């Protein structure tokens, strides 16, 4: 890959149009550099040979872990090229888009680290289980239903367990965390921060498969032409037979967005209904009006891959994402800016890095005090 091609890839990353594979390709080399060095990237040009050597070693280790059968001379050629490309490409990004800059300092009053505990399952009898307390591979009986916690830290219900069970289960993911569950029918659900999913501990034969969502979730629904899968929120109902889609239905958002990646879904609001095809996104307003547009579906589900990407988004929308991700309180001082922003951040980024990136646009200013973020216009 030439430097020019890599610049184009970096530009796509910045614009939010890169595919998952392209993003991972860019992030692999960028993350090695940004986490290794605590200086502004252009300064590294003064010690280019040392940087290339360290990147070569780090990339070699990572690639060998994933593909031990790769011949050494091919590996050497690949990582050497990547090391040279990285220095040019990252400097290109730094100079042309500030949101990817690595911070060398953190505010004194920084936001506390988020605890990895807190995802809770509430059973039909009212019992609460903190899922982090379950051991990997542990089989548990949850109100009569059998489930197992897998090595990749998700809860998987066993199909066919206690077909007479009627109780509701409620899975709650607090701010700052995400979680994945496989329901009794084989449907996989990814829950975003500050979200709750309610469902039957078993879907009986001949009945509709119904779940209730508060927040955001991505669904990969197991196909069953005889039993529709229905997702209900406070303002709409989505009916499918087997498909992939995302619903953003946070109570503090002014609209509910349903994005279809695969298959076909019916979205019903109070006053209207729409049939969505792949790449369609329905927007349901509080007035009951519903609109459908064609979108880049990767943007809608980026959160599932630990990324948050936004294009021409209002600051208030972005700050609500930050509130949920980092479990903070956002307070506005003075008049709110009407400017829009584009960019993105990773689940693993410190909040100070995210805020610094937004500040670099000179459209907004932030101050952190404990778990509070104060937002104002720049002076």
C-alpha positions as CSV (number, residue, x, y, z in Angstrom):
1,X,0.0,0.0,0.0
2,X,1.4,3.4,-1.0
3,X,1.3,6.5,1.2
4,X,-1.2,8.1,-1.1
5,X,-3.6,5.1,-0.8
6,X,-3.2,5.2,2.9
7,X,-4.0,8.9,3.0
8,X,-7.3,8.1,1.2
9,X,-8.0,5.4,3.8
10,X,-7.4,7.9,6.6
11,X,-9.7,10.4,4.9
12,X,-12.5,7.8,4.8
13,X,-11.9,7.1,8.4
14,X,-12.2,10.7,9.3
15,X,-15.4,11.1,7.2
16,X,-17.0,8.0,8.8
17,X,-17.2,6.2,5.4
18,X,-14.6,3.5,6.0
19,X,-15.7,-0.1,6.2
20,X,-15.1,-2.2,9.4
21,X,-12.1,-3.8,7.7
22,X,-10.6,-0.5,6.6
23,X,-11.2,1.0,10.1
24,X,-9.4,-1.9,11.8
25,X,-6.5,-1.7,9.3
26,X,-6.0,2.0,10.1
27,X,-6.6,1.7,13.8
28,X,-4.1,-1.2,14.1
29,X,-1.1,0.9,13.2
30,X,-2.5,4.2,14.6
31,X,-3.2,2.7,18.1
32,X,0.3,1.3,18.4
33,X,1.7,4.8,17.8
34,X,-0.8,6.8,19.8
35,X,-0.6,4.6,22.9
36,X,3.2,4.2,22.8
37,X,4.2,7.8,22.6
38,X,2.9,10.6,24.7
39,X,4.0,13.4,22.4
40,X,2.4,15.1,19.4
41,X,2.8,12.9,16.4
42,X,4.7,15.3,14.2
43,X,7.6,15.4,16.7
44,X,8.2,11.7,16.0
45,X,9.4,12.7,12.5
46,X,12.7,13.6,14.2
47,X,13.3,10.0,15.2
48,X,11.6,8.2,12.3
49,X,13.9,5.2,12.2
50,X,13.3,4.4,15.9
51,X,9.6,4.7,15.4
52,X,9.6,2.4,12.4
53,X,11.6,-0.2,14.4
54,X,9.1,-0.2,17.3
55,X,6.1,-0.3,15.0
56,X,7.7,-3.2,13.1
57,X,8.2,-5.2,16.4
58,X,4.6,-4.5,17.6
59,X,3.0,-5.3,14.3
60,X,5.0,-8.5,14.0
61,X,3.8,-9.8,17.4
62,X,0.2,-9.0,16.6
63,X,0.2,-10.6,13.1
64,X,2.0,-13.7,14.2
65,X,-0.6,-14.3,16.9
66,X,-3.4,-14.3,14.3
67,X,-1.6,-16.1,11.5
68,X,1.4,-18.1,12.6
69,X,1.7,-19.8,9.2
70,X,2.6,-16.5,7.5
71,X,6.1,-16.7,6.0
72,X,8.6,-14.5,7.7
73,X,9.7,-12.6,4.6
74,X,6.1,-11.7,3.7
75,X,5.5,-10.5,7.3
76,X,8.7,-8.4,7.2
77,X,7.7,-6.8,3.9
78,X,4.2,-6.0,5.2
79,X,5.1,-4.5,8.5
80,X,8.0,-2.5,7.2
81,X,5.7,-0.9,4.6
82,X,3.1,-0.3,7.3
83,X,5.7,1.4,9.6
84,X,6.7,3.8,6.8
85,X,3.1,4.5,5.8
86,X,2.0,5.1,9.4
87,X,4.3,8.0,10.0
88,X,3.2,9.8,6.9
89,X,-0.5,8.9,7.3
90,X,-0.8,9.8,10.9
91,X,0.9,13.2,10.4
92,X,-1.6,13.8,7.5
93,X,-4.5,13.1,9.9
94,X,-3.0,15.3,12.6
95,X,-2.6,18.2,10.3
96,X,-5.9,17.8,8.5
97,X,-8.3,16.7,11.2
98,X,-7.7,17.2,14.9
99,X,-10.2,14.7,16.3
100,X,-7.7,11.9,16.0
101,X,-5.0,13.7,18.0
102,X,-3.5,11.9,20.9
103,X,-3.4,13.9,24.1
104,X,-0.2,14.2,26.1
105,X,-2.0,15.4,29.2
106,X,-5.2,14.8,31.1
107,X,-7.2,17.4,33.0
108,X,-6.5,17.5,36.8
109,X,-10.1,17.0,37.6
110,X,-10.6,14.0,35.3
111,X,-13.6,11.7,35.1
112,X,-13.3,8.6,37.1
113,X,-12.7,5.2,35.4
114,X,-15.9,3.3,34.7
115,X,-16.4,0.1,36.6
116,X,-16.8,-3.1,34.5
117,X,-19.5,-4.3,36.9
118,X,-23.2,-3.5,36.9
119,X,-24.9,-5.4,34.1
120,X,-27.9,-6.8,36.0
121,X,-30.5,-9.5,35.2
122,X,-33.8,-9.3,37.0
123,X,-35.8,-12.5,37.1
124,X,-39.6,-12.9,37.1
125,X,-39.6,-13.4,40.9
126,X,-37.7,-10.2,41.5
127,X,-34.3,-11.7,42.1
128,X,-31.3,-9.7,40.8
129,X,-28.1,-11.2,39.4
130,X,-25.0,-9.1,38.7
131,X,-23.7,-10.9,35.6
132,X,-20.0,-10.1,36.3
133,X,-20.3,-12.4,39.4
134,X,-20.9,-15.4,37.1
135,X,-17.8,-17.4,36.2
136,X,-16.9,-18.1,32.5
137,X,-18.6,-21.3,31.4
138,X,-20.9,-21.3,34.4
139,X,-24.4,-22.8,33.8
140,X,-27.1,-21.2,35.8
141,X,-30.9,-21.7,36.2
142,X,-32.5,-18.3,35.9
143,X,-36.1,-18.6,37.1
144,X,-36.4,-22.0,35.5
145,X,-34.6,-21.1,32.3
146,X,-31.1,-22.5,31.6
147,X,-28.3,-20.1,30.5
148,X,-24.5,-20.1,30.3
149,X,-22.0,-17.3,30.5
150,X,-19.6,-17.7,27.5
151,X,-15.8,-17.0,27.3
152,X,-16.5,-13.8,25.4
153,X,-18.6,-12.6,28.3
154,X,-22.1,-12.8,27.0
155,X,-25.2,-14.6,28.3
156,X,-26.6,-17.4,26.2
157,X,-30.0,-19.0,26.9
158,X,-30.3,-22.7,26.1
159,X,-33.1,-23.4,23.7
160,X,-35.8,-25.8,24.9
161,X,-35.3,-25.2,28.6
162,X,-38.6,-25.4,30.5
163,X,-41.1,-24.7,27.7
164,X,-43.8,-24.0,30.3
165,X,-41.9,-21.0,31.8
166,X,-43.9,-17.7,31.6
167,X,-41.8,-15.3,33.6
168,X,-40.3,-12.1,32.2
169,X,-36.5,-11.4,32.4
170,X,-35.1,-7.9,32.4
171,X,-31.5,-7.2,31.4
172,X,-30.3,-3.8,32.4
173,X,-27.0,-2.3,31.1
174,X,-25.9,0.9,33.0
175,X,-24.1,3.9,31.6
176,X,-20.6,3.2,30.4
177,X,-21.1,-0.5,29.6
178,X,-22.5,-2.7,26.8
179,X,-23.6,-6.3,26.8
180,X,-24.7,-9.1,24.5
181,X,-27.3,-11.8,25.1
182,X,-28.6,-14.7,23.0
183,X,-32.3,-15.2,23.6
184,X,-34.0,-18.6,23.9
185,X,-34.9,-18.6,20.2
186,X,-31.3,-18.0,19.1
187,X,-31.7,-14.2,18.5
188,X,-28.6,-12.2,19.3
189,X,-29.0,-8.8,20.9
190,X,-26.3,-6.2,21.6
191,X,-27.4,-3.7,24.2
192,X,-25.8,-0.2,24.3
193,X,-25.2,1.8,27.5
194,X,-28.1,2.9,29.6
195,X,-30.5,0.4,28.0
196,X,-32.9,-2.3,29.3
197,X,-34.4,-5.3,27.4
198,X,-37.4,-7.2,28.8
199,X,-38.2,-10.6,27.3
200,X,-39.8,-13.9,28.1
201,X,-37.5,-16.5,29.6
202,X,-38.8,-18.8,26.9
203,X,-40.7,-18.2,23.6
204,X,-43.5,-20.7,23.5
205,X,-44.3,-22.5,20.2
206,X,-47.0,-20.8,18.2
207,X,-46.6,-17.5,19.9
208,X,-45.1,-14.2,18.8
209,X,-41.7,-13.5,20.1
210,X,-42.1,-10.2,22.0
211,X,-39.4,-8.0,23.7
212,X,-39.6,-4.5,25.2
213,X,-36.7,-2.1,24.6
214,X,-35.8,1.1,26.5
215,X,-32.5,2.5,25.0
216,X,-30.6,1.2,22.1
217,X,-30.0,-2.3,20.8
218,X,-28.9,-4.1,17.7
219,X,-30.8,-7.3,16.8
220,X,-29.8,-10.3,14.7
221,X,-33.1,-12.2,14.8
222,X,-33.3,-15.9,14.3
223,X,-35.5,-16.8,11.3
224,X,-38.9,-18.3,12.1
225,X,-41.6,-17.6,9.5
226,X,-44.3,-18.9,11.9
227,X,-43.4,-16.7,14.9
228,X,-42.9,-13.0,14.2
229,X,-40.3,-11.2,16.4
230,X,-41.7,-7.9,17.8
231,X,-39.7,-5.1,19.5
232,X,-41.8,-2.6,21.3
233,X,-40.6,0.8,22.6
234,X,-42.6,3.6,24.2
235,X,-43.6,5.0,20.8
236,X,-43.4,2.3,18.2
237,X,-43.5,-1.4,17.3
238,X,-41.1,-3.2,14.9
239,X,-42.2,-6.6,13.5
240,X,-39.8,-8.9,11.7
241,X,-39.5,-12.6,10.8
242,X,-35.7,-12.8,10.7
243,X,-33.4,-9.9,10.0
244,X,-30.7,-7.5,11.3
245,X,-31.6,-4.0,12.5
246,X,-30.8,-1.4,15.0
247,X,-33.2,0.7,17.2
248,X,-32.2,3.8,19.0
249,X,-35.1,4.6,21.4
250,X,-33.6,6.5,24.3
251,X,-36.2,8.4,26.3
252,X,-34.0,11.5,26.3
253,X,-33.7,11.6,22.5
254,X,-36.2,13.7,20.5
255,X,-36.7,10.9,17.9
256,X,-36.6,7.1,17.6
257,X,-34.4,5.8,14.8
258,X,-34.8,2.3,13.3
259,X,-32.1,1.2,10.8
260,X,-32.3,-1.9,8.7
261,X,-29.2,-3.8,7.6
262,X,-30.7,-7.0,6.3
263,X,-34.1,-8.4,5.4
264,X,-37.4,-6.5,5.9
265,X,-39.1,-4.9,8.8
266,X,-42.4,-3.1,9.5
267,X,-42.2,-0.1,11.8
268,X,-45.5,1.1,13.3
269,X,-46.0,4.4,15.2
270,X,-49.1,5.9,16.7
271,X,-50.2,7.5,13.4
272,X,-48.3,5.8,10.6
273,X,-46.4,2.7,9.6
274,X,-43.5,2.0,7.1
275,X,-41.9,-1.0,5.5
276,X,-38.1,-0.7,5.5
277,X,-35.7,-2.2,3.1
278,X,-31.9,-2.6,3.7
279,X,-30.1,0.7,4.2
280,X,-33.4,2.4,5.2
281,X,-33.7,4.3,8.4
282,X,-37.0,5.4,9.8
283,X,-37.2,8.5,12.1
284,X,-40.2,8.8,14.4
285,X,-40.8,12.2,15.8
286,X,-42.7,13.0,19.0
287,X,-45.5,14.4,16.9
288,X,-46.1,11.0,15.4
289,X,-44.7,11.9,12.0
290,X,-42.4,9.2,10.5
291,X,-39.8,9.7,7.8
292,X,-37.7,7.2,5.9
293,X,-34.2,7.9,4.4
294,X,-31.3,5.9,3.0
295,X,-28.3,5.9,5.3
296,X,-24.9,4.4,5.8
297,X,-25.8,1.6,8.1
298,X,-22.2,1.2,9.4
299,X,-22.6,4.6,11.2
300,X,-25.8,3.5,12.9
301,X,-24.2,0.3,14.4
302,X,-20.7,1.6,15.0
303,X,-21.3,1.6,18.7
304,X,-21.6,-2.2,18.6
305,X,-18.0,-2.3,17.5
306,X,-17.0,0.0,20.4
307,X,-17.0,3.1,18.2
308,X,-19.1,6.2,18.2
309,X,-19.3,8.1,14.9
310,X,-21.2,11.2,14.0
311,X,-21.7,13.3,11.0
312,X,-23.0,16.9,11.1
313,X,-24.5,16.2,14.5
314,X,-25.6,18.8,17.0
315,X,-23.5,19.2,20.1
316,X,-26.3,18.2,22.5
317,X,-26.8,14.9,20.7
318,X,-23.0,14.2,21.0
319,X,-23.0,15.1,24.6
320,X,-25.8,12.7,25.4
321,X,-23.7,10.0,23.8
322,X,-20.8,11.0,26.0
323,X,-23.1,11.1,29.1
324,X,-24.1,7.5,28.5
325,X,-20.7,6.2,27.5
326,X,-18.7,7.8,30.4
327,X,-21.4,8.0,33.1
328,X,-21.1,11.7,33.5
329,X,-23.4,14.7,34.0
330,X,-23.3,17.4,31.3
331,X,-24.1,21.0,32.4
332,X,-24.4,23.9,29.9
333,X,-23.2,27.3,30.8
334,X,-24.7,30.3,28.9
335,X,-26.1,30.0,25.4
336,X,-25.8,26.6,23.6
337,X,-23.9,26.5,20.4
338,X,-25.9,25.6,17.2
339,X,-22.8,24.4,15.4
340,X,-22.6,20.8,14.2
341,X,-19.7,18.4,14.4
342,X,-18.3,15.4,12.6
343,X,-15.9,12.8,13.9
344,X,-15.9,9.9,16.3
345,X,-14.3,8.2,19.2
346,X,-13.6,4.7,20.6
347,X,-15.1,3.1,23.7
348,X,-11.5,2.9,24.9
349,X,-10.7,6.6,24.5
350,X,-10.5,8.8,27.7
351,X,-13.2,11.4,27.9
352,X,-10.5,14.1,28.0
353,X,-9.3,13.0,24.5
354,X,-12.8,13.2,23.2
355,X,-13.4,16.6,24.6
356,X,-10.1,17.9,23.4
357,X,-10.9,16.8,19.9
358,X,-14.2,18.7,20.0
359,X,-12.5,21.7,21.5
360,X,-9.9,21.8,18.7
361,X,-12.7,23.0,16.4
362,X,-12.8,26.2,18.4
363,X,-16.6,25.9,18.5
364,X,-17.0,24.8,22.1
365,X,-15.2,24.8,25.4
366,X,-15.2,22.2,28.3
367,X,-14.3,22.1,31.9
368,X,-14.3,18.8,34.0
369,X,-15.1,18.8,37.7
370,X,-15.4,15.3,39.1
371,X,-18.1,13.5,37.2
372,X,-19.5,16.7,35.7
373,X,-18.6,18.3,32.4
374,X,-19.4,22.0,31.9
375,X,-20.0,23.1,28.3
376,X,-19.8,26.7,27.1
377,X,-19.0,28.7,24.0
378,X,-15.3,29.5,23.6
379,X,-14.3,33.0,24.8
